[in-house]
Amino acid sequence: MTITRSDFFEDFADSMALWVSAVSDALTKPDADLVWTEEQEPYLRLQRAFGATQTSADDVQKVLTECLRGFAVSMLTAMDGGTALAKKGRIYLVDGARESAG
């Protein structure tokens, strides 16, 4: 089976959506399971702050989506040779046969 660029970007987008949902829940739902976090206390403090200001999960999701989208664009731009990193070399995504993902 061949993995295409579309497959990669779809998986990338799915992963971002999953993280946005998980972090939004962790920040806005007092009953959220925080076992996956390294430090639970910052999440608990933000839960209390968001609860006190009635910040919605939708607001948190919008902010996180924008932040992760910006980060993704930055990472993909670096991989595409659009940053100062290109002066040191290029990064290529290849499949198991060392072929460029088509």
Secondary structure, 3 states (H helix, E strand, C coil): CCCCHHHHHHHHHHHHHHHHHHHHHHHHCCCCCCCCCCCHHHHHHHHHHHHHCCCCHHHHHHHHHHHHHHHHHHHHHHHCCCCHHHHCCCCCCECCCCCECC
